[in-house]
Amino acid sequence: MSLHTRTKRLSVPQLVAMKGQQKIVSLTAYTSHIAKLMDPIVDFILVGDSTAMVGYGRTSTLDLSLDEIIAHTRAVVSSTRLACVIADMPFGSYQESPQQAYRNCAQVLARTGCDAIKLEGGAVLAETVEFLVKRGIPVMAHIGLMPQYVHTMGGFKAQGMNETAAQAIEADARAHLAAGAFSLLLEGVAEGVARRVTELSPMPTIGIGASPSCDGQVLVTEDMLGLGGDHVPRFVKQYADVGALITQACDAFATQVREGTFPEARHCYGVD
Ligand code: KIV
């Protein structure tokens, strides 16, 4: 097992200090039982807005409310004690103004006990990042493929595939770093772009579909467990087929009920 050795929750400054020392491991979690299982293994847990798709079966990440992310983040924080917990800000909860962002991020931090927030957006969001960081809210900036921009990007497409696009991502990265972001999440970008951004950044880069050059990696847990449904990105490696196990267990139960062999006497209430 690849367990970490810490005995206390990893803080944001400790996460930052891992750059250049050791690779950072992260997975998403939205519920208590999954979070608890990964707590001794991962460095940080991302309560991603991907739960809109993988948890609620919605067609994009746009339809997730602030109350929903708060409820999921509370469940993750209260069932873990070692991993740093980062909450994703839902679409529409921070883009309007730095003040709107502060109001909503402060609620997320205060009501959940999480360590930091993540938001999506290029250089245009740098002013908001600076506003938040200066007021005590640590920000991970998500650039490259940004699922909340699905309509302007025309789908979930890899980014930075030519030099002009690569330079635009580099400029987004520099703007967020200057604004005080403690980490950059790079999604769906070409390997060269991930390498360039990781080299220029004093803060850790976390990749998803962005090559091994990043300082760490994150995956959507359902995707790597075989629970991702029909829209698993091509870059995802499936580490287990939990979907098949669930089907098998449900089928075993259904077979017993239909055959009249359930419950067995030892599973009846009141029988030792
Ligand atoms: O919401 C999420 O799970 C994410 C991942 C794509 C990193 O942002």
Residues whose N, C-alpha, C, O or C-beta is under 5 A from the ligand:
A	BS01	KIV	T28 G48 D49 S50 D88 I208 V218
